[in-house]
């Protein structure tokens, strides 16, 4: 009885697909966060430069 359940669990691939999609989403999110963090300071500095060069 228990060996059949274990064999069925090992053969089930639907959980693996969900985990793979989760990992892909995680990698995309980490990439977005990293790029925003790295570019955020540069973009902020650029806006500050433009804002300071505009007349009041």
C-alpha positions in Angstrom: 0.0 0.0 0.0 2.7 2.5 1.0 5.0 1.5 -1.8 2.2 2.2 -4.4 1.8 5.7 -2.9 5.5 6.4 -3.1 5.7 5.1 -6.7 2.8 7.3 -7.7 4.3 10.3 -6.0 7.6 9.8 -7.8 5.9 9.5 -11.2 3.8 12.7 -10.7 5.4 15.5 -12.7 2.9 18.3 -12.1 4.6 19.5 -8.9 7.9 19.7 -10.6 6.5 22.0 -13.3 5.0 24.3 -10.7 8.3 24.5 -8.9 10.1 25.2 -12.1 7.7 28.1 -12.9 8.1 29.4 -9.4 11.9 29.4 -9.7 11.7 31.2 -13.1 9.5 33.8 -11.6 11.9 34.2 -8.7 14.8 34.7 -11.0 12.9 37.3 -13.0 12.0 39.1 -9.9 15.6 39.1 -8.6 16.8 40.4 -11.9 14.3 43.2 -11.9 15.1 44.2 -8.3 18.8 44.1 -9.1 18.5 46.3 -12.2 16.3 48.8 -10.5 18.7 49.0 -7.5 21.7 49.5 -9.8 20.0 52.0 -12.1 17.9 53.8 -9.5 20.8 55.9 -8.2 21.8 56.9 -11.7 18.3 57.8 -12.8 17.8 59.8 -9.6 21.0 61.7 -10.1 20.0 62.4 -13.7 16.6 63.8 -12.6 18.2 65.9 -10.0 20.6 67.4 -12.5 17.8 68.2 -14.9 15.7 69.7 -12.1 18.5 71.9 -10.8 19.3 73.2 -14.3 15.7 74.4 -14.9 15.0 78.0 -14.0 12.7 78.5 -11.0 
